[in-house]
Amino acid sequence: MILALDVNGTKRAVEVVGQTAEYIDAIKVGYPLVLSAGLGVITELKQFSLPIIADFKVADVPHVSAEICRLATEAGADFVIVQGVMGRDVVEACSKVASLFVVSDMSHPGALDYISGHNTEIAGHAAKFAEGIVAPATRPQTIKTLRGIIGDLVVISPGVKAQGAEVGSAISAGADFEIIGRAICNSPDPRGAAEQIKNEIKSS
């Protein structure tokens, strides 16, 4: 289980990870947290000895995208998430400076407008340049299809709980890790929520 650290400020981020660290396999840090706390929050979170995924959904021209990835890695991120819809050249440029997860599809309804129609092509690029892909728990068949393209690469899946996918459904479809954010971070008891969800995943 990957914790999407959907909080603002370093203090709260450290509190939540401190309460949940024993139940999670990695920490995903997004723009809202970095914009509220600074890039140094990634460095601060290294104290927990968990892999950190910088979820910046990098989406710019190749040289700018690569610089974003370099800075995130320099701050301590183990992986950076890049928007695959930007094309092969962006993914390739980023892969030279960082270990990547490539967004091959997304979990919200609007993804069907554009990105979902190209998810197999994007997964093909990821297979050449990335450590894994992001594929939506809200569309299990997509996970199965993309797994057939990327082979043994790692699949991480958002959309569980708050966006409607059931705990364990993405794992059952072939994902390696489910991403959980609000169900833990917004809980009055993040530790208890993380423990419960982890147990649900194990028993699914």
C-alpha positions in Angstrom: 0.0 0.0 0.0 1.3 3.4 -1.0 0.2 6.4 1.2 -0.8 9.4 -0.9 0.3 12.1 1.6 -2.7 14.4 0.9 -1.9 17.0 3.6 -0.4 20.4 3.8 2.7 21.4 5.8 5.7 19.5 7.0 4.5 19.1 10.5 1.3 17.3 9.5 3.1 15.3 6.9 5.5 13.9 9.5 2.7 13.3 11.9 0.7 11.2 9.5 3.7 9.2 8.2 4.8 8.6 11.8 1.5 7.1 12.7 1.2 4.9 9.6 4.7 4.0 8.6 4.5 0.4 9.7 1.5 -0.3 7.4 2.7 1.4 4.2 5.2 0.4 1.6 6.0 3.9 0.1 5.0 7.6 0.4 3.6 9.6 -2.5 4.2 13.3 -2.2 2.2 15.6 -4.5 2.2 19.2 -5.5 -0.1 20.6 -2.7 2.2 19.3 0.0 5.4 20.6 -1.8 3.8 23.9 -2.5 2.7 24.3 1.1 5.9 23.0 2.7 8.7 23.3 0.1 10.7 20.7 -1.7 12.6 20.1 1.6 9.6 18.1 2.9 10.8 15.2 0.7 14.2 15.3 2.5 12.4 15.5 5.9 10.4 12.4 5.1 13.6 10.3 4.3 13.8 9.8 8.1 11.2 7.0 7.8 13.3 4.9 5.4 10.4 4.4 3.0 10.6 4.9 -0.8 9.3 8.4 -1.7 7.5 9.0 -5.0 7.3 12.6 -6.2 3.9 12.8 -7.8 4.5 15.8 -9.9 2.8 14.4 -13.0 5.6 16.1 -14.9 4.2 17.6 -18.2 6.5 20.0 -19.9 8.9 20.0 -22.8 11.8 17.5 -22.4 14.5 19.7 -21.0 12.2 21.3 -18.5 10.6 18.0 -17.5 14.0 16.5 -17.0 15.1 19.4 -14.7 12.0 19.0 -12.6 12.8 15.3 -12.2 16.4 16.1 -11.4 15.5 18.5 -8.6 13.0 16.1 -7.1 15.6 13.3 -7.1 18.2 15.6 -5.6 15.8 16.4 -2.8 15.5 12.7 -2.0 12.7 11.3 -4.2 13.3 7.7 -5.2 10.8 7.9 -8.1 9.1 10.7 -10.0 5.7 10.4 -11.7 5.7 11.7 -15.3 2.7 12.3 -17.6 3.0 9.7 -20.4 0.6 11.6 -22.6 3.4 14.2 -23.1 5.1 11.7 -25.5 8.1 9.5 -25.8 10.7 12.3 -25.9 9.6 13.6 -22.5 9.6 10.2 -20.9 13.0 9.3 -22.3 14.5 12.7 -21.2 13.2 12.2 -17.7 14.5 8.6 -17.5 18.0 9.8 -17.9 17.9 11.7 -14.6 15.3 9.9 -12.5 13.6 6.6 -11.9 10.1 6.9 -13.2 6.5 5.9 -12.9 4.6 6.9 -16.0 0.9 7.9 -15.9 -0.6 5.6 -18.5 -4.2 6.4 -17.6 -6.0 8.2 -14.8 -8.9 7.4 -12.4 -11.2 10.4 -12.9 -14.0 10.5 -15.5 -12.3 13.2 -17.6 -9.5 10.8 -18.4 -11.8 9.2 -21.0 -11.7 12.4 -23.0 -8.1 12.1 -24.1 -5.5 10.0 -22.2 -7.5 6.7 -22.0 -7.6 6.4 -25.8 -3.8 6.3 -25.8 -3.0 4.3 -22.7 -1.6 1.3 -24.6 0.9 3.5 -26.5 1.9 5.2 -23.3 2.4 1.9 -21.6 4.7 0.9 -24.5 6.9 3.9 -23.9 6.9 3.2 -20.2 8.1 -0.3 -20.8 11.2 1.1 -22.5 12.1 3.9 -20.0 10.4 3.5 -16.7 10.3 1.3 -13.6 6.5 1.2 -13.7 3.2 2.8 -14.5 0.2 4.5 -12.8 -3.0 2.8 -13.8 -6.5 3.5 -12.4 -8.1 1.2 -9.8 -11.4 2.5 -11.0 -10.9 0.6 -14.3 -9.6 -2.9 -13.5 -9.8 -4.0 -17.1 -7.3 -1.3 -18.1 -4.9 -2.6 -15.5 -5.2 -6.1 -17.0 -4.6 -4.7 -20.5 -1.6 -2.6 -19.6 -0.1 -5.4 -17.5 0.0 -7.4 -20.7 2.1 -4.6 -22.4 4.6 -3.8 -19.6 5.3 -7.3 -18.3 6.9 -7.3 -14.9 7.1 -3.5 -14.4 5.5 -2.2 -11.3 1.8 -1.1 -11.4 0.6 1.4 -8.9 -3.1 2.3 -8.8 -5.0 5.3 -7.4 -8.7 5.7 -7.1 -9.3 3.4 -4.2 -11.9 4.3 -1.5 -12.5 8.1 -2.1 -12.9 7.7 -5.9 -15.0 4.5 -5.7 -12.7 1.5 -6.3 -12.9 -1.2 -3.7 -9.9 -2.0 -1.6 -8.1 -4.9 -3.2 -9.7 -4.6 -6.6 -6.7 -3.2 -8.3 -4.4 -5.9 -6.8 -6.8 -8.5 -8.0 -6.6 -7.0 -11.5 -2.9 -7.2 -11.6 -1.6 -4.1 -9.8 1.3 -4.3 -7.4 0.3 -1.5 -5.0 -2.9 0.4 -4.3 -2.6 4.1 -3.5 -4.6 5.3 -0.6 -4.8 9.0 0.4 -7.9 10.7 1.8 -9.2 7.6 3.5 -6.1 7.7 5.7 -5.1 11.3 5.8 -8.6 12.7 6.5 -9.3 10.0 9.1 -9.4 11.1 12.8 -7.2 8.0 13.4 -4.8 7.7 10.4 -3.0 4.7 12.1 -6.2 2.8 12.6 -7.4 3.6 9.1 -4.1 2.4 7.6 -4.1 -0.8 9.6 -7.6 -1.6 8.6 -7.0 -0.9 4.9 -3.8 -2.9 4.9 -5.6 -5.9 6.4 -8.4 -5.6 3.8 -5.8 -5.6 1.0 -4.1 -8.7 2.5 -7.4 -10.6 2.7 -8.7 -9.6 -0.7 
